[in-house]
């Protein structure tokens, strides 16, 4: 596995001014040089903290260190919940992770974000928190637990597990058509995983054909959003991300307006029908639509990639899937445990509290390493072994966050359909080389390229 960073250095990051490059974040406007300095400051802290060998700080660096080894070190720390040099309280223990993820006193954001924004921009060295530097609130990534719970309830008729069968036929058609277009050699992410996930999301939202390319471009740029919340991205990537947030907001807002005038059976129409005076339906529909693009697509694409990678790395499991296609659901469930597409869940304490014997102050950050917790030998037998026949319901935590819970059934359906389709259509599927992952991707382990061949001859 190799890592590649893109747009690592730009003149703006070193302080040169780029004309007409400014950003509105809350009430604070940043030029390229200002934003670049803040990103580099946050990145510098990660490097400094990592020099001590701190496994969480090294995870945030997301460079050449083996993430599985770092996850094990996080889990095997002497205390179940420990404070990293990076400031966060971190756990990789399954029991503590489950407790943290279920605690309503922990939220996705700082309650006093606007005031802290003004402070951090005046003195970035004192508190370089990324949620104050990058406007991910515009993508609804830092919304409250109550908001997420309401959105999940409103979207359930379309996104919930009971609705999966209604989407299955269309998913099978899209996946089969995509698989049949693959050549002797192809890139799993670019040629299969992201296209099918994007098409599925566009269909859910009712994106018109004329806007599908625009939607796909925005989803691709939004793919770094969850990583950007914890790991500063290069300036050019950050600019593309924030521009894509605004573009997809505008696109979804137009769709919401159209559905209000002429409702249908799509996701946005479904959410619109559940509105109340306390939570305007149009705002909820906008949030669900933007999150579908910002989280749902990358979550589903990542789960497809991780499932295929795991199956191909375990030839007996790949062969077993061919003998028993109904095990596709088990393969995806095991992937969620063994190689979760969202590896870190970050929370902020809304009040002073005590967790696992540790006193956490209000405003303190608590991070769950889901990948580590999902391989905790206290919770799982032979946790490092990938086994698609492992009994379901053993407590994997990959769908315990508000984002992953919202899109869990959507991602499961796409991944199940993908592994079944690829196994049936291309039984000789094999890696041409290793997986190339994005640097600065501690949350997603984002795939840049994974070249596969569809025949033994092609891979020889």
QUIWO-V431684 format. One record per residue. N is the residue number from 1. RES is the residue in one small letter. OMEGA is omega in whole degrees, -180 to 180 (999 if undefined). D_LAST is the distance of its C-alpha to the last C-alpha in Angstrom with 2 decimals. Layout:
N;RES;OMEGA;D_LAST
N;RES;OMEGA;D_LAST
This chain:
1;x;178;19.78
2;x;179;21.49
3;x;179;24.70
4;x;175;25.88
5;x;179;29.47
6;x;179;30.63
7;x;-173;34.07
8;x;-177;34.91
9;x;176;37.95
10;x;179;40.28
11;x;-179;43.73
12;x;-179;45.20
13;x;179;43.93
14;x;172;45.71
15;x;179;48.90
16;x;-177;49.06
17;x;175;50.40
18;x;-177;48.50
19;x;174;50.94
20;x;179;51.33
21;x;176;49.00
22;x;-173;50.83
23;x;176;50.15
24;x;179;52.51
25;x;-172;51.87
26;x;178;54.78
27;x;-173;57.69
28;x;179;55.89
29;x;-177;54.51
30;x;170;51.98
31;x;177;51.08
32;x;-178;47.66
33;x;178;49.06
34;x;179;50.64
35;x;179;47.58
36;x;179;45.38
37;x;180;47.76
38;x;178;47.77
39;x;180;43.97
40;x;177;43.77
41;x;180;46.57
42;x;178;44.81
43;x;179;41.54
44;x;178;43.57
45;x;180;45.07
46;x;179;41.68
47;x;-180;40.84
48;x;-179;44.28
49;x;-178;44.14
50;x;-178;40.72
51;x;179;42.03
52;x;-178;43.70
53;x;179;40.44
54;x;-173;41.50
55;x;177;38.43
56;x;177;39.49
57;x;177;40.15
58;x;175;36.73
59;x;178;35.26
60;x;176;37.14
61;x;178;35.83
62;x;179;32.31
63;x;-173;30.75
64;x;-179;28.34
65;x;179;29.93
66;x;-177;28.02
67;x;179;29.70
68;x;177;29.41
69;x;179;31.26
70;x;178;33.86
71;x;179;34.35
72;x;179;35.04
73;x;177;37.51
74;x;-178;39.25
75;x;-173;39.64
76;x;174;40.81
77;x;-175;43.50
78;x;179;46.88
79;x;-176;48.38
80;x;178;46.83
81;x;-173;47.70
82;x;-177;47.87
83;x;178;48.57
84;x;172;45.88
85;x;178;46.90
86;x;175;45.74
87;x;-177;48.70
88;x;169;47.08
89;x;-169;47.67
90;x;173;44.32
91;x;172;43.28
92;x;178;40.17
93;x;-174;42.23
94;x;-176;41.85
95;x;180;45.58
96;x;179;46.64
97;x;179;43.90
98;x;179;45.08
99;x;-179;48.64
100;x;-175;47.86
101;x;180;45.96
102;x;-174;48.88
103;x;-178;51.66
104;x;179;53.48
105;x;179;54.95
106;x;-176;51.57
107;x;-177;50.49
108;x;-174;47.86
109;x;172;50.23
110;x;-177;53.29
111;x;-177;56.41
112;x;-176;58.03
113;x;-177;55.10
114;x;179;57.22
115;x;179;59.50
116;x;176;56.69
117;x;-179;55.00
118;x;-179;58.09
119;x;-175;58.21
120;x;180;54.63
121;x;178;54.82
122;x;-179;58.01
123;x;-173;56.57
124;x;-177;52.79
125;x;-175;52.90
126;x;-174;55.04
127;x;-172;52.76
128;x;-180;49.46
129;x;-174;48.28
130;x;180;45.59
131;x;176;47.20
132;x;-176;50.11
133;x;-177;48.11
134;x;-173;45.78
135;x;-178;47.38
136;x;170;45.16
137;x;180;48.30
138;x;176;47.89
139;x;177;44.69
140;x;-178;46.64
141;x;-179;44.38
142;x;-179;47.47
143;x;-177;49.58
144;x;176;51.75
145;x;179;50.93
146;x;178;53.61
147;x;-179;52.03
148;x;179;48.60
149;x;179;50.23
150;x;179;52.10
151;x;180;49.05
152;x;178;47.12
153;x;-178;50.08
154;x;-176;50.45
155;x;-173;46.79
156;x;-180;46.46
157;x;180;47.17
158;x;-175;44.00
159;x;-176;41.84
160;x;-178;43.02
161;x;-179;41.28
162;x;-178;43.64
163;x;-173;42.57
164;x;-177;38.84
165;x;179;39.20
166;x;179;40.85
167;x;-170;37.80
168;x;-176;35.19
169;x;179;35.31
170;x;178;34.86
171;x;180;32.02
172;x;179;30.17
173;x;-178;30.76
174;x;-179;29.52
175;x;180;26.37
176;x;178;25.53
177;x;179;26.23
178;x;180;24.11
179;x;-178;21.12
180;x;179;21.51
181;x;-176;21.44
182;x;178;18.04
183;x;180;15.50
184;x;177;11.78
185;x;-178;11.77
186;x;177;15.00
187;x;-174;17.08
188;x;-178;18.47
189;x;-173;21.86
190;x;-173;22.61
191;x;-178;21.30
192;x;-169;22.17
193;x;-178;24.10
194;x;178;26.77
195;x;-178;27.34
196;x;179;28.01
197;x;179;30.15
198;x;179;32.05
199;x;179;32.70
200;x;179;33.97
201;x;179;36.25
202;x;178;37.56
203;x;178;38.41
204;x;-176;40.23
205;x;-177;42.27
206;x;179;42.89
207;x;-180;41.64
208;x;-180;42.50
209;x;-178;39.83
210;x;-179;41.39
211;x;-175;40.79
212;x;180;37.25
213;x;177;35.61
214;x;179;38.24
215;x;-180;37.65
216;x;179;33.87
217;x;179;34.49
218;x;180;37.01
219;x;180;34.77
220;x;179;32.00
221;x;180;34.64
222;x;-176;36.15
223;x;-180;32.93
224;x;-170;34.16
225;x;-179;37.57
226;x;175;37.35
227;x;-176;35.89
228;x;179;38.63
229;x;-179;41.26
230;x;-175;40.45
231;x;-178;38.53
232;x;179;39.80
233;x;174;37.36
234;x;-175;37.51
235;x;-178;40.43
236;x;178;38.55
237;x;179;36.51
238;x;178;39.81
239;x;179;41.53
240;x;179;38.85
241;x;-177;39.14
242;x;176;42.92
243;x;179;42.93
244;x;176;40.55
245;x;-179;42.89
246;x;-180;45.78
247;x;-178;43.93
248;x;174;42.80
249;x;-180;46.32
250;x;-180;47.80
251;x;-179;45.42
252;x;178;46.08
253;x;177;49.80
254;x;179;49.95
255;x;179;48.23
256;x;178;50.69
257;x;179;53.61
258;x;-180;52.40
259;x;176;52.01
260;x;179;55.48
261;x;-177;56.87
262;x;-177;54.84
263;x;176;53.22
264;x;178;50.30
265;x;-179;48.16
266;x;-177;45.57
267;x;-177;45.19
268;x;178;47.65
269;x;180;50.30
270;x;179;49.99
271;x;180;50.61
272;x;-178;53.44
273;x;-176;55.24
274;x;-175;55.48
275;x;177;57.21
276;x;179;60.47
277;x;-178;63.08
278;x;-179;61.75
279;x;-177;58.20
280;x;-174;58.14
281;x;-178;55.58
282;x;179;54.38
283;x;178;53.56
284;x;179;51.65
285;x;177;49.70
286;x;-179;48.85
287;x;-179;47.62
288;x;179;45.43
289;x;180;43.97
290;x;179;43.20
291;x;176;41.69
292;x;180;39.45
293;x;-173;37.96
294;x;-176;38.12
295;x;-173;36.92
296;x;-177;35.92
297;x;-177;33.03
298;x;177;31.37
299;x;180;32.10
300;x;-180;30.44
301;x;179;27.39
302;x;179;27.04
303;x;175;27.41
304;x;-179;24.67
305;x;-177;22.26
306;x;180;23.38
307;x;180;23.19
308;x;179;19.63
309;x;-179;18.59
310;x;-179;20.61
311;x;-179;19.36
312;x;177;15.66
313;x;180;16.74
314;x;-173;18.57
315;x;179;16.50
316;x;178;19.79
317;x;177;21.45
318;x;179;18.83
319;x;179;19.32
320;x;177;23.06
321;x;178;23.16
322;x;179;21.73
323;x;-175;24.49
324;x;-177;27.11
325;x;180;26.67
326;x;177;30.10
327;x;179;28.67
328;x;179;27.37
329;x;178;30.68
330;x;178;30.27
331;x;-180;26.81
332;x;179;28.42
333;x;179;31.47
334;x;176;29.50
335;x;178;27.58
336;x;178;31.00
337;x;-170;32.01
338;x;-176;28.95
339;x;-175;27.69
340;x;179;30.55
341;x;172;30.02
342;x;-169;33.49
343;x;-178;33.81
344;x;174;37.29
345;x;-178;40.56
346;x;178;43.47
347;x;178;47.10
348;x;180;50.50
349;x;179;53.59
350;x;-179;56.32
351;x;173;58.95
352;x;-179;59.51
353;x;178;57.90
354;x;179;56.83
355;x;177;53.37
356;x;178;52.32
357;x;-179;55.42
358;x;177;54.69
359;x;-180;57.07
360;x;-180;55.25
361;x;174;57.45
362;x;-177;57.62
363;x;178;55.00
364;x;-180;52.77
365;x;176;49.03
366;x;-177;47.31
367;x;174;43.50
368;x;172;41.57
369;x;-175;38.08
370;x;-180;36.79
371;x;178;33.45
372;x;-179;35.45
373;x;-180;37.96
374;x;175;35.36
375;x;-180;34.17
376;x;-180;37.71
377;x;176;38.09
378;x;-177;41.68
379;x;-174;40.52
380;x;175;37.25
381;x;-179;36.25
382;x;-169;33.07
383;x;-179;32.63
384;x;-179;29.36
385;x;177;27.66
386;x;-175;25.96
387;x;-177;27.40
388;x;175;27.55
389;x;179;30.39
390;x;180;32.55
391;x;179;36.00
392;x;175;36.72
393;x;-180;39.74
394;x;171;39.39
395;x;175;40.27
396;x;-171;37.24
397;x;-172;38.76
398;x;179;36.17
399;x;-176;38.49
400;x;176;41.68
401;x;-178;42.04
402;x;180;43.90
403;x;-177;40.96
404;x;177;38.45
405;x;-179;41.11
406;x;-174;41.86
407;x;-177;38.30
408;x;-179;37.09
409;x;177;37.29
410;x;-179;35.82
411;x;178;32.74
412;x;-178;32.42
413;x;-179;32.54
414;x;-178;29.90
415;x;177;27.50
416;x;180;28.24
417;x;-178;27.69
418;x;-176;24.41
419;x;178;22.76
420;x;-178;24.22
421;x;-179;23.20
422;x;179;19.57
423;x;-180;19.28
424;x;-175;21.03
425;x;-174;19.47
426;x;-176;15.80
427;x;180;15.46
428;x;-179;11.62
429;x;-178;11.95
430;x;177;9.95
431;x;173;10.57
432;x;176;8.75
433;x;-177;11.43
434;x;177;14.88
435;x;176;17.82
436;x;-176;20.13
437;x;176;23.67
438;x;166;26.96
439;x;-177;29.37
440;x;179;32.83
441;x;-177;31.53
442;x;-177;33.14
443;x;-173;34.05
444;x;-169;30.96
445;x;-170;28.12
446;x;-179;27.25
447;x;171;23.67
448;x;-177;23.16
449;x;175;19.49
450;x;-175;16.71
451;x;179;13.63
452;x;173;11.80
453;x;-175;9.42
454;x;178;11.09
455;x;179;8.77
456;x;-180;6.17
457;x;-179;5.21
458;x;-177;5.58
459;x;-178;3.79
460;x;999;0.00
